[in-house]
Amino acid sequence: MTEIPKKKIYKDQKNVIKYSREHLLCERCGGIGTETHHIIFKGRSGANRDDRDSNLLRVCRPCHNYFHGSNSREAREEAFRIKEGK
């Protein structure tokens, strides 16, 4: 019988997991937070991806879709305002 490999957790993912456990609600709409969004997308910073709290938002699926939608520049600015508490 073939064993299913465990999903590897990389060192830089540990803070994302910790953040998701500490933030249960969507930081945009107040709904149930089901996903963790990188304000500056991981693909933009390559190997130096930023998993610090200042770059993370806990969001629901519809809000995550919003942040990755066609108005991503506007959405990124909104995300930074959320982090600043404005």
HUFEN-V144135 format. One record per residue. D_FIRST is the distance of its C-alpha to the first C-alpha in Angstrom with 1 decimal. Layout:
BEGIN
((D_FIRST) (D_FIRST))
END
This chain:
BEGIN
((0.0) (3.8) (6.4) (9.5) (12.4) (15.4) (18.5) (20.8) (24.2) (27.0) (30.1) (32.2) (30.2) (30.9) (34.3) (33.1) (30.9) (33.8) (36.2) (34.2) (34.1) (37.9) (38.9) (37.9) (40.4) (41.0) (43.6) (45.2) (45.6) (44.7) (41.9) (38.4) (37.0) (33.5) (33.3) (34.7) (37.0) (38.2) (41.9) (41.9) (38.8) (36.2) (36.6) (40.3) (40.0) (37.0) (35.8) (38.4) (37.2) (38.9) (36.9) (40.0) (41.1) (44.1) (41.9) (39.6) (40.3) (38.2) (38.6) (37.6) (36.2) (39.6) (41.1) (38.3) (39.0) (42.7) (42.1) (40.3) (42.7) (45.6) (47.9) (45.6) (48.6) (50.3) (47.1) (46.6) (50.2) (49.6) (46.5) (48.7) (51.3) (48.8) (47.8) (51.6) (52.1) (54.6))
END
